[in-house]
Amino acid sequence: DGSQAIDNGDNSTCEATDQRGVDRPQDGTGDGVFSCDIGAVEVIATTLTVNMITDTDDGACTQADCTLREAINASNTNAGRNIIRFNLPASSVITLGSNLPVISDTVEVDGSTAVSLTVSGNSAYRVFDIDSGTTVTMTTLTIDNGYASIISTCPDGCGAGILNDGQLVLTNVILSNNNAWRGGGIYNDFGGTLTVAMGEFTGNAADDG
């Protein structure tokens, strides 16, 4: 999660291991810096790097071949703190061929490692779907041309850009040209919470508000 305790301890005073026996310090934020956490448990981040713009899934996210779809699947099956980053050319567009997997485990989707990254629903598919009880942070990307108007009920017709049932934080995220029955850009379903900082909503549409 985004706890301020992660990587904010003092390396000179923390114990050599946490209460589980995990060595300290660890890199809990995925920034390459090993710093102790505040508290009894040391968080270890798993970083998944997307390096393909294709929307395929061969069952593995590897250094040689990792799509966004594969990274989400890997994150969902890896308990703990997961970070999805991108090693892609500037202005890359990931165009979906079907709905992405529902995000069901805590993850940070960090688009700041790519320049002007866009994830497009291709005017046919919802882009992101966040499961109940899941904490997700998204940073510095554009979510574009999502579609969820095929039916006039939720959840199928709601949230073309993002359908959120979890705890979602967006920072410097643009949602544009997404079209749904309800909640063109984002739809917060029952229990979903949303925090937006420095975001932009443009050209989104909803048939029923």
C-alpha positions in Angstrom: 0.0 0.0 0.0 1.0 3.7 0.1 1.9 3.7 3.8 4.2 6.5 5.0 6.0 3.8 7.1 7.5 2.2 4.0 11.2 3.0 3.5 11.0 5.8 6.1 12.9 4.2 9.0 16.5 4.8 10.1 18.9 2.3 8.6 21.4 3.0 11.4 19.0 2.0 14.2 16.7 -0.7 12.7 17.2 -4.3 13.6 19.0 -6.6 11.1 15.7 -8.6 10.5 12.0 -8.0 10.9 9.7 -10.1 13.2 9.4 -12.7 10.4 13.2 -13.0 9.9 13.3 -11.0 6.7 16.5 -9.1 6.2 16.4 -5.4 6.7 16.6 -3.0 4.9 14.6 -3.8 1.8 13.3 -1.7 -1.1 9.7 -1.3 -0.3 8.8 1.3 -2.9 10.5 -0.1 -5.9 12.8 2.9 -6.4 16.0 1.0 -6.1 16.8 2.4 -2.6 17.0 0.0 0.3 15.6 1.7 3.5 14.1 0.2 6.6 10.4 0.5 7.2 8.9 1.9 10.4 7.4 -0.9 12.4 7.9 -4.6 12.9 7.4 -5.9 9.3 9.6 -5.0 6.3 7.7 -4.6 3.0 9.3 -6.0 -0.2 8.1 -4.5 -3.5 7.7 -6.6 -6.6 8.3 -4.6 -9.8 6.8 -5.7 -13.0 8.0 -3.9 -16.1 5.8 -3.7 -19.2 8.0 -3.7 -22.3 5.5 -4.6 -25.0 2.7 -2.5 -26.4 0.8 -5.5 -27.8 -2.2 -6.8 -25.9 -1.3 -10.5 -25.6 -0.9 -13.0 -22.8 1.4 -16.0 -23.0 1.0 -16.7 -19.3 4.2 -14.9 -18.0 5.6 -11.4 -17.4 9.3 -11.7 -18.2 12.2 -9.4 -18.8 12.0 -10.2 -22.5 8.2 -10.1 -23.0 5.7 -8.4 -20.6 2.5 -6.8 -21.7 0.2 -4.8 -19.5 -2.3 -7.7 -19.4 0.5 -10.1 -18.3 1.7 -7.7 -15.7 -1.8 -7.3 -14.1 -2.2 -11.1 -14.1 1.2 -11.5 -12.4 0.3 -8.8 -9.9 -3.0 -10.5 -9.0 -1.2 -13.7 -8.2 1.6 -12.1 -6.2 0.5 -11.2 -2.7 2.1 -8.1 -1.2 3.2 -4.8 -2.7 3.3 -4.8 -6.6 4.5 -2.0 -8.9 3.8 -2.0 -12.6 6.2 0.2 -14.5 6.8 0.7 -18.2 9.9 0.5 -20.5 8.3 1.8 -23.7 9.1 4.4 -26.4 7.7 7.9 -25.9 4.0 8.4 -26.9 3.3 4.6 -26.8 -0.3 3.5 -27.1 -1.4 0.2 -25.6 -4.6 -0.7 -27.5 -6.7 -3.4 -25.9 -8.2 -6.3 -27.8 -10.5 -7.2 -24.8 -11.2 -6.1 -21.3 -8.1 -6.2 -19.1 -8.2 -8.6 -16.1 -9.9 -7.3 -13.0 -7.3 -5.9 -10.7 -7.6 -7.9 -7.5 -4.5 -7.2 -5.5 -2.8 -4.1 -4.2 -0.8 -2.5 -7.0 0.8 0.8 -8.2 0.5 1.5 -11.9 3.3 4.0 -12.5 3.3 5.5 -16.0 6.0 8.1 -15.0 8.7 5.8 -16.4 7.2 6.2 -19.9 6.6 9.5 -21.7 3.0 10.3 -22.7 1.8 6.7 -22.2 -1.8 5.9 -23.3 -3.9 2.8 -22.6 -6.8 2.7 -25.1 -10.0 0.7 -24.9 -10.2 1.0 -28.7 -13.7 2.3 -28.4 -14.8 -1.2 -27.7 -13.6 -2.3 -24.2 -13.5 -1.0 -20.6 -9.9 -0.1 -19.7 -9.4 -0.8 -15.9 -11.6 -2.7 -13.5 -10.7 -2.6 -9.8 -12.1 -5.3 -7.4 -13.6 -4.7 -4.0 -11.2 -4.2 -1.2 -8.2 -3.6 -3.5 -6.0 -0.5 -3.1 -4.7 0.8 -6.5 -2.6 3.9 -7.3 -2.2 5.1 -10.9 0.3 7.8 -11.9 1.0 9.7 -15.1 -0.9 8.0 -17.9 -3.8 8.6 -20.2 -6.8 6.3 -20.2 -8.6 6.8 -23.5 -11.5 5.5 -25.6 -12.9 3.1 -23.1 -16.4 1.7 -23.8 -19.0 0.2 -21.5 -22.4 1.2 -23.0 -23.4 -2.2 -24.3 -26.1 -2.6 -21.6 -28.1 -0.2 -19.4 -27.2 -1.8 -16.1 -24.2 -1.8 -13.8 -21.6 -3.1 -13.7 -21.5 -4.0 -17.4 -22.6 -0.6 -18.6 -20.7 1.5 -16.1 -17.2 2.9 -15.9 -15.7 2.9 -19.4 -12.3 4.2 -18.4 -12.3 2.8 -14.9 -14.9 0.7 -12.9 -13.8 1.1 -9.3 -15.0 -1.0 -6.4 -11.8 -0.5 -4.4 -9.7 2.3 -3.0 -8.3 4.2 -6.0 -5.8 7.1 -6.1 -5.1 8.9 -9.4 -2.2 11.3 -9.8 -1.6 13.1 -13.1 -4.0 10.8 -14.9 -5.9 11.9 -18.0 -9.3 10.2 -18.7 -10.5 11.1 -22.2 -13.1 10.1 -24.7 -14.5 7.2 -22.6 -18.1 6.3 -23.2 -20.4 4.4 -20.9 -24.1 4.1 -19.9 -23.1 5.6 -16.5 -19.7 7.0 -15.5 -17.9 7.6 -18.8 -14.5 8.3 -17.3 -14.9 6.6 -13.9 -17.7 4.9 -12.1 -17.4 4.3 -8.3 -19.4 1.3 -7.5 -20.7 0.5 -4.0 -17.9 0.9 -1.5 -15.4 2.4 -4.0 -13.4 5.4 -2.9 -11.6 7.8 -5.3 -8.9 10.4 -4.8 -7.7 12.6 -7.7 -4.7 14.9 -7.8 -3.7 16.9 -10.9 -6.0 14.9 -13.1 -7.9 15.8 -16.3 -11.3 14.6 -17.5 -12.0 15.5 -21.1 -14.5 14.3 -23.8 -16.0 11.5 -21.6 -19.7 10.7 -22.1 -22.4 8.8 -20.3 -26.0 8.0 -21.5 -27.4 8.2 -18.0 -25.1 10.6 -16.2 
